[in-house]
Amino acid sequence: MGRLVPAVTRALDILELFLDSEGPLTAPDITRRLQLPRTTVHELVTTLTARGYLVPVPDQPGRYRLGVRTYQLGSRYAEQLDLAAEGRQVARNVAETCDETVHVAVLEGMDVIYIAKIDSTHAVRMVSAAGRKLPAHCTSVGKMLLASLSEAELDARLEAHGPLTAMTPNSLTEPDALRDALTEVRARGVAVEQRESNPDVSCVAAPVRDSGGRVVAALSVSVPMIRWSDERRDELAALAVKGAAELSGRLGHRGRA
């Protein structure tokens, strides 16, 4: 784990003061409560104000309250909580239909994070957990989410990420091969991963959209190879699309997922 950055810690300490404050705070209030140098507090308050995390209180010189950016962050957090909760319900519906493991995941950089998971009841099933992070290029949910990015955004993430690592011999590790695969995902509307993250498992995934039509997550069905076939793949792809559409509808999307 890397070291904590003092300036960031102090800035967060300032914001968190407002959690317990009944009203606006002044720079001297912050200085006294946090026992920080006045110059440091002035610089941090100026920066937080410039970024919209604090705003001056009208007609009260020198006093500050939380700004709109903190509201936006809180709203975004609430949206993600709703997505996880709704995702679990929809994943459960899909899993009850096919009796396979169902995941809902979101994209973080070049990784995916599973925010919901419902297990199959079969003795042989995929072993995973909500909260787990995997390389996006090795998973069906990851491919679906990467396919939703613009070419410029994808290129930027690939450049920042560095070499693509393999989880199995079937993993895509060449950026051009990944781009070709994502082109196919866009054309088909679903993503397929065959033994790329686990040598014994294959998956299919479909996109989940919010009220504005933006892809915010992906829903997948994972199957051990002993139950995988072209026919089963097509059946589960249809279920993934249906489940993703249901989840999208719960998020306010009115079009086709």
C-alpha positions as a Markdown table, in Angstrom:
| # | Residue | x | y | z |
|---|---|---|---|---|
| 1 | Met | 0.0 | 0.0 | 0.0 |
| 2 | Gly | 1.3 | 3.5 | -0.9 |
| 3 | Arg | 1.8 | 6.3 | 1.6 |
| 4 | Leu | -0.9 | 8.7 | 2.5 |
| 5 | Val | -0.6 | 12.2 | 1.0 |
| 6 | Pro | -0.7 | 14.8 | 3.7 |
| 7 | Ala | -2.3 | 17.6 | 1.7 |
| 8 | Val | -5.1 | 15.3 | 0.5 |
| 9 | Thr | -5.6 | 14.0 | 4.1 |
| 10 | Arg | -5.9 | 17.6 | 5.4 |
| 11 | Ala | -8.3 | 18.6 | 2.6 |
| 12 | Leu | -10.5 | 15.6 | 3.5 |
| 13 | Asp | -10.3 | 16.5 | 7.2 |
| 14 | Ile | -11.6 | 20.0 | 6.3 |
| 15 | Leu | -14.6 | 18.6 | 4.4 |
| 16 | Glu | -15.4 | 16.1 | 7.1 |
| 17 | Leu | -15.6 | 18.9 | 9.7 |
| 18 | Phe | -18.8 | 19.9 | 8.0 |
| 19 | Leu | -20.4 | 16.5 | 8.8 |
| 20 | Asp | -20.6 | 17.5 | 12.4 |
| 21 | Ser | -21.0 | 21.2 | 12.0 |
| 22 | Glu | -24.4 | 22.8 | 12.4 |
| 23 | Gly | -23.6 | 25.7 | 10.2 |
| 24 | Pro | -20.9 | 27.4 | 8.1 |
| 25 | Leu | -17.3 | 27.5 | 9.2 |
| 26 | Thr | -14.6 | 30.1 | 9.0 |
| 27 | Ala | -11.0 | 29.6 | 8.2 |
| 28 | Pro | -10.1 | 30.4 | 11.9 |
| 29 | Asp | -12.7 | 27.7 | 13.0 |
| 30 | Ile | -11.0 | 25.2 | 10.8 |
| 31 | Thr | -7.6 | 26.2 | 12.0 |
| 32 | Arg | -8.6 | 25.8 | 15.6 |
| 33 | Arg | -10.4 | 22.5 | 15.2 |
| 34 | Leu | -7.7 | 20.8 | 13.1 |
| 35 | Gln | -4.7 | 22.5 | 14.7 |
| 36 | Leu | -3.3 | 23.4 | 11.3 |
| 37 | Pro | -1.2 | 26.4 | 10.3 |
| 38 | Arg | -3.3 | 29.3 | 9.1 |
| 39 | Thr | -1.5 | 29.5 | 5.8 |
| 40 | Thr | -2.1 | 25.8 | 5.1 |
| 41 | Val | -5.8 | 26.2 | 5.9 |
| 42 | His | -6.1 | 29.3 | 3.7 |
| 43 | Glu | -4.5 | 27.4 | 0.7 |
| 44 | Leu | -6.7 | 24.3 | 1.2 |
| 45 | Val | -9.9 | 26.3 | 1.6 |
| 46 | Thr | -9.0 | 28.4 | -1.5 |
| 47 | Thr | -8.4 | 25.2 | -3.5 |
| 48 | Leu | -11.6 | 23.4 | -2.3 |
| 49 | Thr | -13.6 | 26.6 | -3.1 |
| 50 | Ala | -12.1 | 26.8 | -6.6 |
| 51 | Arg | -13.1 | 23.2 | -7.3 |
| 52 | Gly | -16.6 | 23.6 | -6.0 |
| 53 | Tyr | -16.3 | 21.5 | -2.8 |
| 54 | Leu | -16.7 | 24.6 | -0.6 |
| 55 | Val | -18.6 | 27.9 | -1.4 |
| 56 | Pro | -18.6 | 31.2 | 0.4 |
| 57 | Val | -21.9 | 31.9 | 2.3 |
| 58 | Pro | -23.6 | 35.0 | 0.8 |
| 59 | Asp | -23.7 | 38.0 | 3.1 |
| 60 | Gln | -21.5 | 36.2 | 5.6 |
| 61 | Pro | -17.9 | 37.2 | 4.8 |
| 62 | Gly | -15.3 | 34.6 | 5.6 |
| 63 | Arg | -17.8 | 31.8 | 6.1 |
| 64 | Tyr | -18.0 | 28.6 | 4.0 |
| 65 | Arg | -20.4 | 25.8 | 3.5 |
| 66 | Leu | -20.2 | 22.6 | 1.4 |
| 67 | Gly | -20.5 | 23.1 | -2.3 |
| 68 | Val | -22.3 | 21.4 | -5.1 |
| 69 | Arg | -19.5 | 19.0 | -5.9 |
| 70 | Thr | -20.0 | 17.2 | -2.6 |
| 71 | Tyr | -23.7 | 16.8 | -3.5 |
| 72 | Gln | -22.7 | 15.4 | -6.9 |
| 73 | Leu | -20.4 | 12.9 | -5.3 |
| 74 | Gly | -23.0 | 11.9 | -2.8 |
| 75 | Ser | -25.6 | 11.5 | -5.5 |
| 76 | Arg | -23.2 | 9.4 | -7.5 |
| 77 | Tyr | -22.5 | 7.2 | -4.5 |
| 78 | Ala | -26.3 | 6.7 | -4.0 |
| 79 | Glu | -26.7 | 5.8 | -7.6 |
| 80 | Gln | -24.1 | 3.1 | -7.2 |
| 81 | Leu | -25.8 | 1.8 | -4.1 |
| 82 | Asp | -29.0 | 1.6 | -6.1 |
| 83 | Leu | -27.3 | -0.2 | -8.9 |
| 84 | Ala | -25.9 | -2.8 | -6.6 |
| 85 | Ala | -29.2 | -3.4 | -4.9 |
| 86 | Glu | -31.2 | -3.5 | -8.1 |
| 87 | Gly | -28.4 | -5.6 | -9.7 |
| 88 | Arg | -28.7 | -8.3 | -7.0 |
| 89 | Gln | -32.5 | -8.6 | -7.5 |
| 90 | Val | -32.2 | -8.9 | -11.2 |
| 91 | Ala | -29.3 | -11.3 | -11.0 |
| 92 | Arg | -31.4 | -13.4 | -8.7 |
| 93 | Asn | -34.2 | -13.5 | -11.2 |
| 94 | Val | -31.8 | -14.5 | -14.0 |
| 95 | Ala | -30.1 | -17.2 | -11.9 |
| 96 | Glu | -33.4 | -18.7 | -10.9 |
| 97 | Thr | -34.2 | -19.1 | -14.6 |
| 98 | Cys | -31.0 | -20.7 | -15.8 |
| 99 | Asp | -29.4 | -22.0 | -12.5 |
| 100 | Glu | -26.0 | -20.6 | -13.4 |
| 101 | Thr | -23.9 | -18.0 | -11.7 |
| 102 | Val | -24.9 | -14.4 | -12.5 |
| 103 | His | -22.8 | -11.3 | -12.0 |
| 104 | Val | -23.2 | -7.5 | -12.3 |
| 105 | Ala | -20.0 | -5.5 | -12.7 |
| 106 | Val | -18.8 | -2.0 | -13.2 |
| 107 | Leu | -15.6 | -0.7 | -14.9 |
| 108 | Glu | -12.8 | 0.9 | -13.0 |
| 109 | Gly | -9.9 | 1.8 | -15.2 |
| 110 | Met | -9.0 | -1.4 | -17.0 |
| 111 | Asp | -10.5 | -3.6 | -14.3 |
| 112 | Val | -14.0 | -4.7 | -13.5 |
| 113 | Ile | -15.5 | -4.9 | -10.0 |
| 114 | Tyr | -18.3 | -7.3 | -9.3 |
| 115 | Ile | -21.0 | -5.4 | -7.4 |
| 116 | Ala | -23.5 | -8.3 | -7.3 |
| 117 | Lys | -23.4 | -12.0 | -7.6 |
| 118 | Ile | -25.9 | -14.8 | -7.3 |
| 119 | Asp | -24.6 | -18.4 | -7.3 |
| 120 | Ser | -25.8 | -21.4 | -9.2 |
| 121 | Thr | -27.1 | -24.3 | -7.1 |
| 122 | His | -25.0 | -26.8 | -9.1 |
| 123 | Ala | -22.2 | -28.6 | -7.2 |
| 124 | Val | -19.9 | -27.6 | -10.1 |
| 125 | Arg | -20.1 | -23.8 | -10.5 |
| 126 | Met | -17.9 | -20.7 | -10.8 |
| 127 | Val | -16.3 | -19.6 | -7.5 |
| 128 | Ser | -16.2 | -15.8 | -7.2 |
| 129 | Ala | -17.4 | -13.0 | -4.9 |
| 130 | Ala | -19.0 | -9.6 | -5.0 |
| 131 | Gly | -16.3 | -7.0 | -4.6 |
| 132 | Arg | -13.7 | -9.0 | -6.5 |
| 133 | Lys | -11.6 | -7.2 | -9.1 |
| 134 | Leu | -10.5 | -8.8 | -12.4 |
| 135 | Pro | -8.8 | -7.5 | -15.6 |
| 136 | Ala | -11.5 | -6.3 | -17.9 |
| 137 | His | -10.0 | -7.7 | -21.0 |
| 138 | Cys | -10.2 | -11.2 | -19.6 |
| 139 | Thr | -13.9 | -11.2 | -18.8 |
| 140 | Ser | -17.2 | -10.9 | -20.7 |
| 141 | Val | -18.5 | -8.1 | -18.5 |
| 142 | Gly | -15.2 | -6.3 | -19.0 |
| 143 | Lys | -15.3 | -6.6 | -22.8 |
| 144 | Met | -18.9 | -5.3 | -22.8 |
| 145 | Leu | -17.9 | -2.3 | -20.7 |
| 146 | Leu | -14.7 | -1.6 | -22.7 |
| 147 | Ala | -16.8 | -1.8 | -25.9 |
| 148 | Ser | -18.9 | 1.0 | -24.6 |
| 149 | Leu | -16.0 | 3.4 | -24.5 |
| 150 | Ser | -15.0 | 5.8 | -27.3 |
| 151 | Glu | -11.8 | 4.9 | -29.2 |
| 152 | Ala | -10.0 | 7.8 | -27.6 |
| 153 | Glu | -11.0 | 6.8 | -24.1 |
| 154 | Leu | -10.1 | 3.2 | -24.7 |
| 155 | Asp | -6.7 | 4.2 | -26.1 |
| 156 | Ala | -6.0 | 6.4 | -23.1 |
| 157 | Arg | -6.9 | 3.6 | -20.7 |
| 158 | Leu | -4.7 | 1.1 | -22.5 |
| 159 | Glu | -1.8 | 3.5 | -22.5 |
| 160 | Ala | -2.1 | 4.3 | -18.8 |
| 161 | His | -2.6 | 0.6 | -17.9 |
| 162 | Gly | 0.5 | -0.8 | -19.7 |
| 163 | Pro | 0.8 | -4.4 | -20.9 |
| 164 | Leu | -2.3 | -6.6 | -20.8 |
| 165 | Thr | -1.6 | -9.6 | -18.6 |
| 166 | Ala | -3.0 | -13.1 | -19.2 |
| 167 | Met | -5.0 | -15.1 | -16.7 |
| 168 | Thr | -5.2 | -18.2 | -18.9 |
| 169 | Pro | -3.6 | -19.2 | -22.2 |
| 170 | Asn | -6.8 | -17.9 | -23.9 |
| 171 | Ser | -6.6 | -14.4 | -22.6 |
| 172 | Leu | -6.2 | -11.6 | -25.1 |
| 173 | Thr | -2.9 | -9.8 | -24.4 |
| 174 | Glu | -2.4 | -7.8 | -27.6 |
| 175 | Pro | -4.2 | -4.4 | -27.8 |
| 176 | Asp | -5.1 | -4.8 | -31.5 |
| 177 | Ala | -6.6 | -8.2 | -30.8 |
| 178 | Leu | -8.6 | -6.7 | -28.0 |
| 179 | Arg | -9.8 | -3.9 | -30.3 |
| 180 | Asp | -10.9 | -6.4 | -32.8 |
| 181 | Ala | -12.8 | -8.4 | -30.2 |
| 182 | Leu | -14.5 | -5.2 | -29.0 |
| 183 | Thr | -15.6 | -4.4 | -32.5 |
| 184 | Glu | -17.3 | -7.7 | -32.6 |
| 185 | Val | -18.9 | -7.1 | -29.2 |
| 186 | Arg | -20.4 | -3.8 | -30.5 |
| 187 | Ala | -21.7 | -5.5 | -33.6 |
| 188 | Arg | -23.3 | -8.4 | -31.7 |
| 189 | Gly | -24.6 | -6.4 | -28.7 |
| 190 | Val | -23.3 | -9.1 | -26.3 |
| 191 | Ala | -19.8 | -10.2 | -25.2 |
| 192 | Val | -18.5 | -13.8 | -25.0 |
| 193 | Glu | -15.5 | -15.0 | -23.0 |
| 194 | Gln | -14.4 | -18.5 | -23.4 |
| 195 | Arg | -11.9 | -19.7 | -20.7 |
| 196 | Glu | -10.1 | -16.3 | -20.7 |
| 197 | Ser | -10.3 | -15.6 | -17.0 |
| 198 | Asn | -10.7 | -19.2 | -15.8 |
| 199 | Pro | -9.7 | -22.3 | -17.8 |
| 200 | Asp | -12.9 | -24.1 | -16.7 |
| 201 | Val | -15.5 | -21.4 | -17.2 |
| 202 | Ser | -17.0 | -19.4 | -20.1 |
| 203 | Cys | -19.3 | -16.4 | -19.8 |
| 204 | Val | -21.7 | -14.2 | -21.8 |
| 205 | Ala | -22.6 | -10.6 | -20.9 |
| 206 | Ala | -24.9 | -7.8 | -22.0 |
| 207 | Pro | -24.8 | -4.0 | -21.3 |
| 208 | Val | -26.8 | -2.2 | -18.5 |
| 209 | Arg | -27.8 | 1.4 | -19.3 |
| 210 | Asp | -28.9 | 4.3 | -17.1 |
| 211 | Ser | -31.7 | 6.8 | -17.8 |
| 212 | Gly | -29.5 | 8.7 | -20.2 |
| 213 | Gly | -28.6 | 5.6 | -22.2 |
| 214 | Arg | -25.1 | 5.4 | -20.9 |
| 215 | Val | -23.6 | 2.0 | -20.3 |
| 216 | Val | -22.9 | 1.9 | -16.5 |
| 217 | Ala | -22.6 | -1.8 | -15.9 |
| 218 | Ala | -22.8 | -5.3 | -17.5 |
| 219 | Leu | -24.6 | -8.4 | -16.5 |
| 220 | Ser | -23.1 | -11.8 | -17.2 |
| 221 | Val | -23.9 | -15.5 | -16.9 |
| 222 | Ser | -21.0 | -17.8 | -16.1 |
| 223 | Val | -21.0 | -21.5 | -17.0 |
| 224 | Pro | -18.5 | -24.3 | -16.3 |
| 225 | Met | -17.3 | -25.9 | -19.5 |
| 226 | Ile | -19.0 | -29.1 | -18.7 |
| 227 | Arg | -22.3 | -27.3 | -19.3 |
| 228 | Trp | -21.1 | -25.1 | -22.2 |
| 229 | Ser | -22.1 | -25.5 | -25.8 |
| 230 | Asp | -23.0 | -23.2 | -28.7 |
| 231 | Glu | -26.7 | -23.8 | -28.1 |
| 232 | Arg | -26.3 | -23.1 | -24.3 |
| 233 | Arg | -24.2 | -20.0 | -25.1 |
| 234 | Asp | -27.0 | -18.6 | -27.3 |
| 235 | Glu | -29.7 | -19.4 | -24.7 |
| 236 | Leu | -27.7 | -17.7 | -21.9 |
| 237 | Ala | -26.9 | -14.7 | -24.1 |
| 238 | Ala | -30.6 | -14.1 | -24.6 |
| 239 | Leu | -31.1 | -14.4 | -20.9 |
| 240 | Ala | -28.3 | -11.9 | -20.2 |
| 241 | Val | -29.8 | -9.4 | -22.7 |
| 242 | Lys | -33.2 | -9.8 | -21.0 |
| 243 | Gly | -31.8 | -9.4 | -17.5 |
| 244 | Ala | -29.7 | -6.4 | -18.6 |
| 245 | Ala | -32.8 | -4.8 | -20.1 |
| 246 | Glu | -34.7 | -5.4 | -16.9 |
| 247 | Leu | -31.9 | -3.8 | -14.8 |
| 248 | Ser | -31.6 | -0.9 | -17.3 |
| 249 | Gly | -35.4 | -0.3 | -16.9 |
| 250 | Arg | -35.0 | -0.2 | -13.1 |
| 251 | Leu | -32.4 | 2.5 | -13.6 |
| 252 | Gly | -34.7 | 4.6 | -15.7 |
| 253 | His | -33.7 | 3.5 | -19.2 |
| 254 | Arg | -36.6 | 3.5 | -21.6 |
| 255 | Gly | -34.9 | 2.1 | -24.7 |
| 256 | Arg | -33.4 | -1.3 | -25.6 |
| 257 | Ala | -30.4 | -2.4 | -23.4 |
